[in-house]
């Protein structure tokens, strides 16, 4: 039995309200899939920058050492946890 057949069998037993929720989710997933760049369109891939690529230009190499453990220190300070 295929995944589609299994899903249809499950949905046949569900109330209409749950089916509407599932349908909305499927529409969302489908719209996300249509917004992705397909491998057959490399020109679109080249025009999009990755998040890391954008952030890289703002990086300050002098601060990288201070970033090590910064989150843990901030949480300890915020929540008054004395581990250091």
Secondary structure as UniProt FT lines:
FT   HELIX           3..12
FT   HELIX           16..35
FT   TURN            39..40
FT   HELIX           42..47
FT   HELIX           51..56
FT   TURN            57..58
FT   HELIX           61..63
FT   HELIX           64..67
FT   TURN            68..69
FT   HELIX           70..78
FT   TURN            79..80
//
